[in-house]
Amino acid sequence: MPDVAACTVATRGQLPAARVLAASYVRHHPGHTFTTLVLDGDDDLGIEDFRHLALSLTPGELADAVAPHVIRRLLDEHDVVIRLAPESLVLAPFPTFGTGLTLIAKVLTPRPGDTEFVDDVVVAVGRDAKACLDFWPQKGAFEHTVLRDPGFALAHWNLHERDLANASLIQFPGYDPATPWMLTADHADVLLSERAELREIADEYRELLLANGYEEITYGFASLVDGTPITEPMRTLFGAEQNLPQDLNAWLSEPDTPTQRNAGLNRLLMAIWDARPDLQRAFPRPLQEPGFRDWCREWGVREGVPEWALPTEPTAPQPPQNEFGVNVAGFHTAELGIGEMGRVALRAIEAAGVPHVSVVEEHSIANTVRTALDEPDSVGAPRFPISLITVNGDSTRALLEAHPEVGHERYRIGLWAWELEDFPASMHSGFGLVDEVWAVSDFTRDAIAKHSPIPVKTFPVPVPDPGEPELRAGRTRFLFAFDHNSTAGRKNPYGLVEAFHKAFPDRDDVELVIKSTNSHLHTSAAERLRLQALNDKRITLIERYLTVQELHDLYATSTAYVSLHRSEGFGLTVAEAMIRGMAVISTDYSSTPEFVDDKTGWPIPFTMVDVGEGWPPYQPEARWADPDLDAAARAMREIADDPDEARKRGRAAREHLLETRSVEAAGQWIAEQLHQAHEVWRTRQPVPASIARRAAHRVRRVVRGDR
């Protein structure tokens, strides 16, 4: 016979029920041990991050999270461990569980509406199934057995179709001895007045609870240190924060973002708004509407918002100082194309000696984007009268709301990227938020200018020089890098693999490396590429972020860069390959023809096609290029067969960018534009009252004929 142990996980308030359960279990299973773990007792449970779990989960959720730890410990000494819900009563011996048991879960029928694989009904785990405890919530991850004993694990959700004659385990979730006429306070599925035998069991259970010291005991993790009840919005916040401070009251009452700080709001108030559809309907823009602050102070207090979390007065943005300089605001720490545009603009501004400060925006970035890069050394308050906002038009409002002083009484310049021929209406809202736009290429400028009521100029994007390229040896390696968040449909790695196969159906002296990021967020697109490359050992897929050194080494060991894109706003990776002296193959469409020709690379002809379905944010009826894959294959063969020509065009590409795309040249252009913007800003400033009075007095004297 297997050595079996049973256990339950309970709160202090459930201890009387746990005592009743333990006594009834041992009575029907002599020789078995029974263990109760108390969640909110005084003992240290020895569970990593237990405080975080306790604060972020409800009692039931916490019990489920802790249960694997208890079962794992008990399996060190027993063959089978059974976990039972604390509010249960054993009426007869259980079925025998064999030593080969993997996992038994979901006894009989699940609860109505229950979608979890494992819940707190009954779980039995054998010693051979310890591995499943590491993946407790995952559906179907391990072999399991459903125990279909009609007398096992009866409760209000299945008693209407079960007979008590052969009952071995009955559960009483929600039973209250103070209202013994109800089986459970929250559900009327089963009426005791209609089930005499059930009523007798319930009455017996009530007596056992009272005999074991039943009383209302407050859950140990129900409130903060000052007695404020922990609400669902608080638990949501606690769960999302990995490093919770000791002073939770202060943390909850602090703003989580600059936007919240400027609006006089804080983490807790915004979490309440996030959890309340009625508040979202009444105050769709809580950070901008005084009505939400008024609600918090009046109705929110009545509904339990603590006094220490009430809103403060909004922060008034400060006007700029009257001195030449620029505030450069953007996604400076984000691994995004537009983030890199902001960083290269900063380098050019530094090279030109223009006074500047940097403003880093991270809070409006999707949480799928890494923000692991270092902040610029120039981070500071946006004191200058000109602001260069290096985010796209559809992100500008969020940045200005997060950092009002970037826009308040400043001359605003937007540095924008766009990749298709037409600039969609969904992006036009940005026009009203800036005074002029700098586009990252002539192609992008033309797309935007067709719709723009404000000036649109081409920013000569600099391409920083990493130094003289290293000599490459060995097999011919073709390289391409892209971000799935920029859509694989536009970046077109599929066309690249097809062209590679066309070029080299049976050669072993070539290889192709495709580096991508965020493939886990675009499973369908990533799987399409994986299957396309699956049976070709010459193709390597790197699906992760690389360090700066790893990326440098990847470029340094590659022969040529191939971008068979359907459209580009600038083509930063193409330019980065060129400045390294690499041979480049590039679709001869959109922005890249501005620096790639048949002397500096291999331009690939194309035909125009509809974008089609499935590549947001681009509209299906929009147009982009379909590169000629046969021409691309010929170019790849030419590079592999004629390395001297590849090196020649690579050198020409590097020299061309050094002449036309230097950081110094871009800095000079920026300085000129900023001086013009500063003059415009100065003309907009109101005349000081004292000067206005003197001017008016002079006018009156002239009118009278005085001198």
Helices and strands as residue ranges (DSSP letters): E 4-10, G 12-14, H 15-28, E 33-38, H 50-56, H 59-75, E 80-84, E 88-90, E 103-104, E 122-126, G 127-135, G 159-161, G 164-166, E 169-171, G 192-194, H 196-211, H 232-240, H 248-252, H 258-263, H 267-275, H 277-282, H 290-295, I 296-300, H 301-302, G 307-309, E 326-330, H 337-352, E 356-360, E 386-390, H 393-402, H 404-407, E 411-416, G 425-433, E 436-439, H 442-449, E 456-458, E 476-483, G 484-486, H 488-491, H 493-503, E 510-517, G 519-521, H 523-533, E 539-543, H 548-556, E 560-563, H 572-579, E 583-587, G 592-594, E 602-604, E 606-610, E 623-627, H 629-641, H 643-660, H 663-684, H 689-704
